[in-house]
Amino acid sequence: MRAPPFTLPDPGQRAWLISLLVIWAALLFGGFVFARTRASRDHRMPLWTRLGSSLVLVLAAWIWSIAGWSAPGSILRTWVAAGMTLGCAGDLLMAPTASGRRSVAGGMSAFGLGHAAYIAGTLLYAGQAKLAQPVYTMRALLFWWAIGLAGWFWAVGRGPGRTRLHWLALPYALLLATTVGITAGLALQHPRFWPMALGAALFLISDLILARGLFRGQRFRLIDDLIWLTYGPGQMLIVYAAGYASRILGA
């Protein structure tokens, strides 16, 4: 007997998720548009609105997970919630201190673990939903691994003075590209995964821009805002699209 599709029968849960989406947009885009002062050449958006938008997505991700804990597809929503939580930890670690320093290695570690959670949840769910077709996944992975390698070379790889952290950025870039490739491979089998794949691609683009500024010192006006205006929507799409895509089971 086919399991019932995952829904949000509680109007309160639905209202919370819509409200959090509005709050997220207000913090991220409102922080950019309505900022009264420009803290630096790198950004308009205050740090608290950036970090606040990330915390809102953590809350939304866990509501998605808890709301359908026993429903089909809960494994995807739960792993995505764990990944978003780790991503928020990475945001906190990468936030500049009063002296302007960032914990780059710590942030990369948190984001890397977050993407490992995204990948694990997506693969486990693909097996449940019978969408684990290797031909689609491998094509998408090969394409996005090539993009990740080229992006690393553009952002980090060229020039003298490479350190261990420069080389560690290569497997990190390929890990992010793996998330895009796996979700894109699933999207080729079912269209509900396209928003999630787009979110993963935006995350990769954002991180490459960040890496170019960190490792090569090539920063431009409002670079931090551009990073967050690609990273933030990327994370939002992953969180909300996971809830939408997980309705395949039992639908």
Backbone bond lengths (Angstrom), bond angles and torsions (degrees), N, CA, C in turn:
res aa  C-N    CA-C-N  psi(-1)  N-CA   C-N-CA  omega(-1)  CA-C   N-CA-C  phi
1 M - - - 1.469 - - 1.529 109.69 -
2 R 1.290 116.72 131.84 1.455 121.64 -176.16 1.524 110.47 -71.85
3 A 1.348 114.48 135.98 1.465 119.53 179.67 1.522 109.65 -72.50
4 P 1.329 117.13 150.32 1.457 119.49 178.93 1.515 110.95 -68.35
5 P 1.335 118.77 149.08 1.459 121.13 -179.77 1.519 110.93 -66.31
6 F 1.326 114.65 152.11 1.463 119.60 176.90 1.525 109.51 -73.70
7 T 1.306 115.81 128.28 1.460 121.74 175.57 1.520 108.04 -137.04
8 L 1.302 115.67 176.99 1.460 121.85 173.48 1.522 107.19 -113.55
9 P 1.339 117.65 82.69 1.461 120.06 -174.63 1.516 112.98 -67.29
10 D 1.308 117.42 -25.86 1.454 121.52 -178.67 1.522 109.46 -79.47
11 P 1.331 119.07 114.71 1.469 120.33 178.74 1.521 112.41 -57.99
12 G 1.330 117.06 -28.88 1.456 119.77 178.23 1.516 112.20 -64.84
13 Q 1.329 117.15 -40.94 1.461 120.73 177.94 1.522 110.53 -63.86
14 R 1.313 115.46 -43.76 1.461 119.74 179.51 1.531 110.52 -62.90
15 A 1.330 115.76 -42.11 1.464 119.96 179.27 1.521 111.19 -63.96
16 W 1.335 116.73 -39.56 1.461 120.39 178.29 1.525 110.99 -61.92
17 L 1.322 116.96 -45.64 1.461 120.25 -177.91 1.527 111.46 -65.47
18 I 1.318 117.23 -39.92 1.472 120.00 177.27 1.519 110.17 -67.34
19 S 1.326 116.92 -42.62 1.467 120.66 179.92 1.524 111.07 -63.06
20 L 1.322 116.43 -42.50 1.466 119.54 179.60 1.525 111.19 -65.57
21 L 1.321 117.03 -35.05 1.459 119.89 176.89 1.525 110.79 -64.29
22 V 1.320 116.57 -41.07 1.468 120.93 177.55 1.526 110.41 -65.47
23 I 1.330 117.16 -43.87 1.467 120.51 179.09 1.522 110.59 -63.00
24 W 1.333 116.01 -42.91 1.472 120.04 177.53 1.533 110.99 -56.91
25 A 1.330 116.52 -48.10 1.462 120.60 -179.42 1.525 111.15 -63.98
26 A 1.331 116.82 -39.52 1.464 120.27 179.63 1.523 110.84 -63.81
27 L 1.328 117.05 -41.51 1.464 120.38 -179.95 1.526 110.99 -67.99
28 L 1.325 116.22 -47.15 1.464 119.18 -173.95 1.523 111.72 -74.31
29 F 1.318 116.94 -58.58 1.460 120.44 -176.15 1.529 111.49 -77.87
30 G 1.348 116.06 -37.80 1.456 118.92 176.65 1.513 111.97 -64.70
31 G 1.341 116.03 -37.31 1.457 119.24 177.24 1.510 112.61 -61.56
32 F 1.330 116.08 -30.70 1.469 119.65 178.67 1.525 111.46 -81.98
33 V 1.320 116.62 -46.28 1.471 120.50 -173.43 1.518 111.94 -72.63
34 F 1.325 116.87 -41.23 1.465 120.49 -170.74 1.526 114.25 -102.68
35 A 1.318 117.23 9.07 1.462 119.27 177.47 1.525 109.49 -60.30
36 R 1.326 116.82 126.97 1.469 120.82 -176.35 1.523 112.35 -80.35
37 T 1.312 114.81 -30.48 1.463 118.67 -179.50 1.516 109.13 -127.34
38 R 1.292 115.39 152.66 1.454 121.11 176.83 1.518 107.38 -101.03
39 A 1.333 116.17 111.37 1.456 119.93 -175.61 1.521 112.21 -64.41
40 S 1.315 117.14 -31.18 1.460 120.74 179.81 1.525 108.31 -161.34
41 R 1.317 114.32 176.36 1.458 119.47 176.97 1.525 110.77 -65.65
42 D 1.332 117.22 -23.35 1.460 121.56 -173.87 1.526 114.34 -79.69
43 H 1.333 117.41 -23.59 1.462 117.69 -174.20 1.522 111.60 -159.99
44 R 1.340 113.84 155.56 1.463 123.63 168.28 1.525 110.66 -101.93
45 M 1.315 114.93 -34.57 1.449 121.73 -171.78 1.531 111.28 -69.13
46 P 1.337 118.87 125.70 1.466 119.93 177.07 1.524 111.39 -63.96
47 L 1.320 116.05 151.56 1.459 120.49 -179.34 1.525 111.19 -60.83
48 W 1.337 117.05 -38.46 1.467 118.72 -175.18 1.524 112.49 -67.54
49 T 1.342 117.95 -30.37 1.466 118.66 177.64 1.527 110.50 -74.31
50 R 1.316 116.80 -33.66 1.466 119.62 177.65 1.526 110.84 -66.26
51 L 1.324 115.71 -52.04 1.462 118.92 -179.66 1.528 111.15 -66.77
52 G 1.329 116.68 -35.20 1.460 120.11 178.03 1.519 112.05 -62.10
53 S 1.330 117.00 -39.05 1.465 119.80 179.09 1.520 110.96 -64.44
54 S 1.332 116.81 -34.99 1.459 120.70 178.48 1.525 110.97 -68.98
55 L 1.326 117.39 -42.10 1.459 121.54 178.25 1.533 111.14 -62.72
56 V 1.328 116.87 -37.28 1.470 120.90 177.94 1.527 110.13 -61.71
57 L 1.323 117.34 -40.48 1.463 120.18 179.76 1.525 111.90 -68.04
58 V 1.327 116.95 -31.98 1.473 119.39 175.03 1.526 109.70 -61.64
59 L 1.314 116.25 -47.00 1.464 120.61 179.43 1.524 110.72 -61.58
60 A 1.330 117.15 -44.19 1.464 120.56 179.27 1.526 111.13 -62.10
61 A 1.326 116.72 -41.42 1.471 120.29 -178.73 1.516 111.56 -61.93
62 W 1.337 116.91 -41.13 1.459 119.05 -179.45 1.532 111.67 -73.90
63 I 1.316 117.93 -29.11 1.465 119.36 173.56 1.524 109.70 -65.36
64 W 1.341 117.15 -43.72 1.461 120.30 175.55 1.526 110.58 -55.93
65 S 1.338 115.86 -42.96 1.459 120.09 -176.66 1.526 112.23 -69.89
66 I 1.328 116.42 -50.99 1.465 120.92 -174.61 1.525 111.21 -69.25
67 A 1.341 116.30 -34.48 1.462 119.67 -177.48 1.524 112.16 -61.80
68 G 1.321 117.48 -31.47 1.465 119.82 -179.69 1.509 111.41 -122.85
69 W 1.339 116.34 42.81 1.462 121.30 -173.26 1.527 112.32 -55.94
70 S 1.327 117.24 -41.55 1.465 120.34 -176.61 1.521 112.53 -99.68
71 A 1.327 117.29 2.61 1.463 120.68 -177.56 1.529 110.46 -86.44
72 P 1.333 117.13 159.97 1.457 120.03 177.22 1.533 111.21 -57.15
73 G 1.308 115.63 142.13 1.451 119.98 178.32 1.513 114.48 86.52
74 S 1.335 118.15 4.44 1.465 119.78 -177.94 1.521 111.61 -62.79
75 I 1.331 117.21 -26.94 1.462 119.55 -178.36 1.527 111.10 -63.05
76 L 1.332 117.90 -37.04 1.457 120.83 178.41 1.522 110.80 -68.65
77 R 1.319 116.82 -46.77 1.461 120.27 -177.76 1.530 111.83 -64.18
78 T 1.335 116.92 -36.35 1.463 120.30 -178.73 1.521 111.35 -71.41
79 W 1.318 117.73 -43.54 1.465 120.34 177.95 1.529 110.90 -65.65
80 V 1.326 117.17 -36.69 1.469 119.74 177.16 1.526 110.34 -66.16
81 A 1.334 117.58 -39.60 1.462 120.15 176.98 1.523 110.72 -61.59
82 A 1.343 116.91 -41.79 1.460 120.20 177.19 1.528 110.74 -63.77
83 G 1.340 116.69 -41.61 1.459 120.49 179.07 1.509 112.76 -64.64
84 M 1.335 117.29 -39.77 1.463 120.84 178.64 1.524 110.51 -66.70
85 T 1.318 117.38 -36.63 1.459 121.05 177.64 1.526 110.49 -62.99
86 L 1.324 116.38 -43.57 1.462 120.38 176.94 1.527 110.95 -65.73
87 G 1.340 116.96 -36.17 1.461 119.76 176.66 1.515 111.92 -62.88
88 C 1.328 116.72 -40.16 1.462 120.57 177.37 1.523 110.52 -64.59
89 A 1.342 116.75 -38.45 1.466 120.03 175.08 1.528 110.36 -61.16
90 G 1.338 116.26 -38.86 1.460 120.00 176.37 1.514 112.19 -63.52
91 D 1.339 116.70 -38.59 1.473 120.23 176.89 1.521 110.86 -60.77
92 L 1.327 116.54 -42.90 1.459 120.49 -179.73 1.531 110.90 -65.89
93 L 1.332 116.53 -39.88 1.459 119.86 179.79 1.528 111.78 -69.25
94 M 1.327 116.74 -33.84 1.469 120.84 -178.27 1.524 112.98 -84.34
95 A 1.335 117.09 -10.26 1.464 119.99 179.99 1.526 109.32 -64.91
96 P 1.322 117.95 133.45 1.467 119.92 -178.90 1.522 111.64 -66.90
97 T 1.325 115.71 139.89 1.458 121.26 175.43 1.519 109.65 -81.46
98 A 1.320 115.85 -177.42 1.464 120.12 179.63 1.525 111.33 -60.39
99 S 1.327 116.42 -30.12 1.469 120.43 179.19 1.522 112.70 -85.64
100 G 1.357 116.21 -2.40 1.458 120.23 178.89 1.510 114.64 89.15
101 R 1.338 117.77 3.68 1.458 120.55 -179.05 1.524 110.83 -83.95
102 R 1.343 114.27 153.89 1.458 121.36 176.18 1.525 108.69 -129.53
103 S 1.321 116.68 149.24 1.460 120.76 173.64 1.526 108.08 -89.44
104 V 1.327 115.61 82.30 1.460 120.18 -174.81 1.525 110.93 -64.84
105 A 1.323 117.00 -46.68 1.469 120.28 -179.14 1.527 110.49 -63.52
106 G 1.326 116.87 -42.75 1.462 119.80 178.49 1.515 112.12 -64.06
107 G 1.334 116.73 -42.19 1.456 120.29 178.17 1.513 112.55 -63.50
108 M 1.343 116.16 -43.52 1.463 119.80 177.93 1.521 111.26 -61.57
109 S 1.343 116.28 -38.91 1.468 119.81 -179.99 1.524 110.77 -64.18
110 A 1.341 116.49 -44.88 1.468 120.01 -179.73 1.524 111.20 -65.00
111 F 1.328 116.85 -45.00 1.462 119.65 178.88 1.530 110.96 -64.49
112 G 1.346 116.38 -39.48 1.460 119.64 178.95 1.515 111.67 -61.78
113 L 1.338 117.11 -44.32 1.462 120.30 177.03 1.530 110.91 -64.27
114 G 1.336 116.14 -36.54 1.465 119.37 176.95 1.515 111.90 -61.68
115 H 1.324 116.59 -41.90 1.461 119.22 179.12 1.521 111.35 -71.47
116 A 1.329 117.11 -32.48 1.465 118.97 173.90 1.535 110.00 -60.70
117 A 1.330 116.45 -37.70 1.471 120.17 176.82 1.523 110.86 -67.02
118 Y 1.343 117.13 -42.75 1.472 119.55 176.95 1.525 110.59 -58.39
119 I 1.325 115.93 -45.06 1.463 120.55 -177.51 1.524 110.82 -65.47
120 A 1.351 116.46 -45.59 1.466 120.05 -179.65 1.521 110.83 -60.17
121 G 1.327 116.79 -48.09 1.455 119.81 -179.30 1.512 112.75 -62.24
122 T 1.321 116.34 -40.60 1.467 120.32 -178.78 1.527 111.23 -66.92
123 L 1.335 117.03 -43.11 1.462 120.03 -179.75 1.526 111.52 -67.40
124 L 1.327 116.45 -42.45 1.460 119.33 178.96 1.528 110.88 -62.92
125 Y 1.331 115.62 -41.02 1.461 118.85 179.58 1.531 110.88 -69.07
126 A 1.332 116.73 -37.59 1.464 119.65 179.20 1.514 110.90 -59.58
127 G 1.347 116.77 -38.40 1.457 119.58 177.03 1.517 111.81 -64.91
128 Q 1.330 117.00 -40.72 1.462 120.61 178.51 1.528 111.56 -64.39
129 A 1.338 115.41 -40.93 1.465 120.54 -175.45 1.522 113.03 -86.72
130 K 1.345 115.85 2.41 1.468 121.47 -179.95 1.536 111.21 58.34
131 L 1.331 115.08 45.09 1.461 121.25 177.08 1.525 111.70 -115.45
132 A 1.330 116.61 12.86 1.463 120.73 -177.24 1.530 109.97 -85.53
133 Q 1.331 116.39 71.75 1.458 122.02 177.89 1.531 108.81 -97.18
134 P 1.341 118.80 107.96 1.463 121.39 -172.37 1.521 114.43 -57.49
135 V 1.318 117.80 -32.59 1.458 119.06 -175.61 1.532 111.13 -63.71
136 Y 1.332 117.42 -41.93 1.457 120.52 178.99 1.526 111.06 -70.20
137 T 1.322 115.60 -42.93 1.454 119.96 -177.51 1.518 111.27 -64.85
138 M 1.328 117.91 -44.40 1.464 120.40 -177.34 1.516 111.58 -67.50
139 R 1.312 117.91 -38.63 1.466 119.72 177.39 1.519 110.84 -60.89
140 A 1.332 115.69 -46.75 1.460 119.76 -179.84 1.523 111.26 -66.30
141 L 1.348 116.96 -40.50 1.453 119.78 179.68 1.525 111.95 -63.79
142 L 1.314 117.80 -44.97 1.467 120.52 179.98 1.524 110.82 -60.92
143 F 1.325 116.73 -41.44 1.457 120.39 179.18 1.525 110.60 -63.06
144 W 1.335 116.99 -49.09 1.456 120.13 -175.41 1.519 112.38 -75.64
145 W 1.334 118.82 -26.74 1.462 119.29 171.95 1.524 110.29 -65.14
146 A 1.319 116.23 -38.14 1.466 119.11 176.14 1.527 110.67 -64.29
147 I 1.333 117.13 -40.64 1.460 121.02 176.65 1.528 110.35 -63.78
148 G 1.334 117.34 -42.97 1.454 120.91 179.19 1.513 112.30 -63.02
149 L 1.326 117.61 -41.94 1.463 121.49 178.33 1.521 111.18 -64.84
150 A 1.340 116.34 -45.68 1.461 119.78 177.97 1.519 111.00 -64.02
151 G 1.334 116.89 -38.70 1.460 120.20 178.71 1.505 111.92 -65.60
152 W 1.344 117.42 -40.54 1.467 120.10 176.47 1.518 110.82 -61.99
153 F 1.319 117.14 -43.54 1.455 120.67 -179.87 1.528 110.62 -62.38
154 W 1.344 116.49 -39.83 1.467 121.04 178.57 1.519 111.62 -67.82
155 A 1.321 116.82 -41.56 1.459 120.65 -172.81 1.513 113.99 -88.45
156 V 1.334 116.94 -31.54 1.460 119.69 -169.09 1.518 113.19 -130.23
157 G 1.319 116.74 -40.64 1.455 121.05 -160.30 1.507 117.62 -71.50
158 R 1.302 118.64 -27.36 1.454 119.77 -175.26 1.519 111.28 -84.26
159 G 1.314 115.64 157.35 1.453 120.48 173.22 1.516 113.00 95.23
160 P 1.334 117.06 161.94 1.465 121.72 -178.80 1.533 111.16 -79.02
161 G 1.329 114.57 174.28 1.458 120.15 172.98 1.514 114.27 75.51
162 R 1.317 117.52 32.59 1.453 119.38 178.25 1.530 110.26 -71.22
163 T 1.307 116.14 136.64 1.452 122.17 177.95 1.518 109.35 -111.18
164 R 1.341 115.55 178.37 1.457 119.56 177.79 1.526 110.62 -60.82
165 L 1.329 116.21 -36.27 1.456 119.53 -179.85 1.526 111.39 -65.25
166 H 1.334 116.51 -35.02 1.470 119.86 176.19 1.536 110.42 -59.42
167 W 1.335 115.93 -43.66 1.462 119.29 -178.94 1.524 111.98 -73.10
168 L 1.342 117.17 -33.48 1.460 119.70 176.31 1.523 111.52 -65.26
169 A 1.329 116.16 -24.38 1.462 119.40 178.46 1.530 111.57 -67.42
170 L 1.340 117.93 -20.41 1.469 119.85 179.48 1.527 111.83 -69.28
171 P 1.348 120.32 -56.02 1.472 117.73 176.54 1.522 112.78 -61.87
172 Y 1.325 116.57 -29.18 1.465 119.21 176.49 1.527 110.55 -64.32
173 A 1.335 117.15 -45.21 1.467 120.55 178.05 1.519 110.86 -62.84
174 L 1.330 116.97 -39.34 1.458 120.03 179.32 1.531 111.42 -69.08
175 L 1.339 116.86 -31.47 1.460 119.90 175.45 1.519 110.87 -64.50
176 L 1.345 116.47 -45.53 1.466 120.07 177.49 1.530 110.47 -62.57
177 A 1.345 116.00 -39.07 1.463 119.54 178.05 1.524 110.97 -65.68
178 T 1.332 117.04 -31.01 1.463 120.69 177.48 1.520 110.97 -63.95
179 T 1.333 116.69 -40.97 1.467 119.63 176.79 1.522 110.68 -58.75
180 V 1.334 115.95 -44.31 1.468 119.39 179.16 1.527 109.98 -63.85
181 G 1.335 115.72 -44.87 1.455 119.11 -176.42 1.517 112.94 -63.03
182 I 1.324 117.00 -42.72 1.463 120.11 -178.13 1.523 110.85 -67.93
183 T 1.335 117.02 -44.65 1.466 118.98 179.23 1.527 111.09 -67.76
184 A 1.345 116.85 -35.54 1.466 119.26 176.85 1.523 110.84 -67.21
185 G 1.349 116.57 -37.46 1.461 119.81 176.78 1.515 111.84 -61.78
186 L 1.332 116.38 -38.85 1.457 119.85 176.56 1.524 111.11 -70.53
187 A 1.336 116.17 -35.38 1.466 119.52 179.34 1.530 111.20 -64.21
188 L 1.329 117.05 -31.08 1.459 119.91 176.50 1.529 111.45 -66.68
189 Q 1.340 116.43 -20.93 1.456 121.14 178.91 1.531 112.69 -97.50
190 H 1.333 116.44 -29.33 1.458 120.31 179.41 1.527 108.92 -148.05
191 P 1.340 118.67 125.07 1.471 121.50 -172.48 1.527 114.00 -65.34
192 R 1.329 118.79 -16.98 1.461 118.94 -179.15 1.530 112.81 -65.68
193 F 1.327 116.56 -15.29 1.463 119.32 -179.78 1.529 113.42 -88.63
194 W 1.343 118.37 -6.56 1.459 118.65 -178.13 1.528 113.22 -61.91
195 P 1.334 120.23 -42.59 1.475 118.04 177.36 1.523 112.90 -60.92
196 M 1.325 117.35 -37.00 1.461 120.69 178.46 1.535 110.29 -66.97
197 A 1.320 116.87 -40.65 1.460 120.21 177.44 1.527 110.95 -64.38
198 L 1.333 116.74 -40.42 1.459 120.53 177.27 1.529 110.38 -62.42
199 G 1.336 116.75 -41.22 1.450 120.06 177.93 1.517 112.02 -61.35
200 A 1.325 117.02 -43.73 1.466 120.36 178.52 1.526 110.89 -64.36
201 A 1.333 117.63 -37.33 1.468 120.80 178.31 1.531 111.13 -65.82
202 L 1.327 117.21 -40.83 1.461 120.53 177.55 1.524 110.94 -63.98
203 F 1.323 117.27 -37.79 1.465 121.19 176.74 1.523 109.34 -60.48
204 L 1.329 117.62 -46.93 1.465 121.66 179.95 1.527 111.05 -60.84
205 I 1.325 117.14 -46.12 1.465 120.86 179.38 1.523 110.63 -59.93
206 S 1.324 116.14 -44.95 1.457 120.70 179.66 1.527 111.29 -59.39
207 D 1.323 115.99 -43.80 1.459 119.66 -177.20 1.525 112.00 -69.24
208 L 1.310 117.84 -32.72 1.459 120.13 177.26 1.527 110.87 -67.55
209 I 1.325 116.73 -39.28 1.465 119.96 176.01 1.522 110.31 -63.41
210 L 1.341 116.01 -43.44 1.461 120.74 177.68 1.521 110.93 -61.02
211 A 1.329 116.96 -44.33 1.457 121.11 -178.04 1.529 111.45 -63.65
212 R 1.316 117.14 -39.41 1.472 119.73 179.47 1.528 110.55 -62.24
213 G 1.332 116.21 -38.02 1.456 119.26 177.59 1.510 112.57 -70.96
214 L 1.346 116.81 -40.38 1.462 120.88 -177.11 1.524 112.52 -72.84
215 F 1.326 116.59 -46.56 1.450 120.37 -170.64 1.528 113.77 -90.60
216 R 1.325 116.62 -27.19 1.461 119.02 -177.75 1.521 112.30 -114.86
217 G 1.317 116.43 -2.87 1.463 120.27 176.75 1.510 114.02 67.85
218 Q 1.324 117.90 18.70 1.463 121.14 -178.31 1.526 108.84 -95.27
219 R 1.314 113.96 88.23 1.456 121.34 -179.02 1.523 109.08 -109.44
220 F 1.308 116.03 146.04 1.453 121.21 -179.52 1.520 108.34 -130.65
221 R 1.293 116.15 173.16 1.456 121.25 -176.47 1.538 110.91 -60.23
222 L 1.342 115.76 129.53 1.461 124.42 178.04 1.530 112.88 64.58
223 I 1.320 117.33 29.10 1.466 120.34 -179.24 1.527 111.37 -62.61
224 D 1.339 117.12 -40.13 1.466 119.09 -179.44 1.529 111.61 -63.85
225 D 1.325 116.20 -36.10 1.463 119.36 177.78 1.522 110.96 -67.13
226 L 1.336 116.98 -41.10 1.464 119.70 177.92 1.522 110.81 -62.29
227 I 1.332 116.27 -40.57 1.469 120.24 178.37 1.527 110.29 -59.47
228 W 1.326 116.81 -47.24 1.457 119.94 -177.71 1.523 112.75 -73.67
229 L 1.338 117.45 -28.90 1.467 119.47 179.85 1.530 112.40 -79.57
230 T 1.329 116.91 -5.11 1.466 120.98 168.78 1.530 110.06 -106.20
231 Y 1.317 116.48 -42.89 1.465 120.86 179.57 1.528 112.32 -64.38
232 G 1.332 117.79 -47.92 1.462 121.27 -177.46 1.522 112.70 -58.99
233 P 1.357 118.65 -53.31 1.470 118.68 176.48 1.526 112.60 -61.30
234 G 1.344 116.86 -32.08 1.460 119.05 177.12 1.515 111.87 -61.20
235 Q 1.339 116.70 -48.63 1.457 120.62 178.47 1.534 111.45 -64.66
236 M 1.318 116.73 -39.87 1.460 119.59 178.99 1.525 110.88 -60.74
237 L 1.336 116.81 -44.31 1.458 120.05 -179.76 1.521 111.28 -63.86
238 I 1.326 117.50 -39.30 1.461 120.19 178.48 1.525 110.08 -62.10
239 V 1.333 116.79 -47.36 1.470 121.38 -176.44 1.528 111.40 -64.86
240 Y 1.327 116.98 -51.65 1.462 119.72 -175.07 1.526 111.48 -77.25
241 A 1.325 117.58 -33.95 1.467 119.43 179.32 1.521 111.26 -70.05
242 A 1.344 117.20 -30.05 1.467 118.97 177.00 1.524 110.46 -62.18
243 G 1.334 117.14 -40.95 1.460 119.92 176.35 1.513 112.03 -63.12
244 Y 1.322 116.14 -38.46 1.470 120.87 -179.29 1.538 110.57 -72.46
245 A 1.338 116.37 -45.67 1.462 120.35 -176.88 1.515 111.66 -67.55
246 S 1.335 117.02 -29.90 1.457 119.51 -176.35 1.520 112.84 -71.35
247 R 1.326 117.80 -4.56 1.481 121.15 176.65 1.518 112.31 -78.95
248 I 1.338 117.19 -2.63 1.470 119.34 178.50 1.515 110.37 -59.33
249 L 1.337 116.42 -44.28 1.459 120.20 179.06 1.526 109.74 -65.93
250 G 1.279 116.52 126.98 1.450 121.77 177.62 1.508 114.56 80.22
251 A 1.350 117.40 -1.27 1.460 119.28 -178.18 1.520 110.81 -73.24
